[in-house]
Amino acid sequence: MNDGDKAKLYRQIVQRSPDWWVLERMRLHGFWPQDKGLPQDPPDEAAERQRIETELAELRGRHAILEDPEAALKEERQRRIQESRERREARRQERAEEARRRREEWERFKQTTLVHAGLGVSGGLQHTTSDTVRLERNGLPLLHRAEELAEQMGIPLGRLRWLTYHRRGAAVVHYRRYEIAKKTGGARCISAPLPALAAAQQWLLRNVLQPLAVSPHAHGFVPTRSVVTNAAPHAGKAVVVNLDVRDFFPSITFRRVKGLFGKLGYSEHIATVFALLCTEPPRVAVEHESKVYYVALGDRVLPQGACTSPAITNALCRRLDSRLAGLARRHGFAYTRYADDLTFSGDEPRAAGRLLRSVRSILADEGFTEHEQKTRVMRSARRQEVTGVVVNRRPTIGRREYRELRAILHNAAKHGLESQNRDRRPNFREHLRGRIAWVAMVDPRKGEKLREAFARVS
């Protein structure tokens, strides 16, 4: 065996034998000390060996794949399925995080603005830009959003949302309802707002409604005007025509009130909130499972009893008043309106019929209806009365009322005040004082005589 064969054989033996066996043989034959182990490979050789072993492992894997394609395909499918699952899970977590973030942002947003006011009334709440030029020209508060309104009212936004939220069926309502008897028979339904809503309506009345210009023909609920100023233009006329509007306040709907505030320059957002503050649907109490609910019977309308209702009707009736006043002038008549009471007077009785036909047409065109049973045409030969004031010659009270009061005071001076309290009123003295004040407002001369007689009553 030559040297080359010996070297080849040596390499094969070393490569195929474990290190411990080679070390033992070297020690046995005296090639390595008995008390020493194998030396460590140099770092670069160790790294190179690791690289080579990794490559060998990859090559063996590829070789195995080439030997079994089905297993290779199955492995690839599993790998791709796993990657797809991981991507889907990552996207799911991203979507969940985004949804959580949006929910938190939405909750924060809802705490700072009004985004929903109830079914059927929330349209347009996203429009929050008011016409600042028009508002400044009208001398009205500059408001764009509900949170600004709540701040100016001095209440939390949550309280404003509670006062305005519209529900078809509600366990709690903001009005106390009762009925009062009418002089002409029947009952009038009054909806009096509870304190929280009443305070908000008072703010709206002072800051938005009272600054509005009022028609010169409107005398109801207007400072410095009264039933006397309403009756005075009709004194001494040959004919007086009086009409009542049927269901005056209930005929003013939420949509009309919202439109009024929009025309003033307010954003649809603020106009909606204002209209919700001023309107309420007629409701009926229904008991369900021992609990009472107040169920709406129709659309939201102006309640009779809210301080804002008269001012809103005066603002909405400006065009009606203008049209009726123009019609009256064409027929030679005067015109005034006290809430739902329309009065015309003139010196040509034959024109009254033509006037009435035109008035009815205008009322219908403006969305109102005549209360036909209350329409009166009064000629000078009979008693002419306008909002409780007799106007045949000058504004005064009826003879019967004056004589009745004078007789009561005369008998009270003789027999005592309580002897005349036939209706058993709890505070009869203040009742008489109020009736005398009414007479003094209409006819100061007669009022002074009654006051003197009242002073003699013990």
PyMOL commands that set and color helices and strands:
alter all, ss='L'
color gray80, all
select helices_A, chain A and resi 3-16+19-28+43-67+69-112+132-138+146-153+157-164+195-209+227-234+254-264+268-278+308-316+318-330+349-365+372-374+399-415+417-420+428-442+444-455
alter helices_A, ss='H'
color red, helices_A
select strands_A, chain A and resi 169-170+175-181+187-193+239-244+283-288+291-296+333-338+341-346+376-379+385-386+389-390
alter strands_A, ss='S'
color yellow, strands_A
deselect
rebuild
show_as cartoon
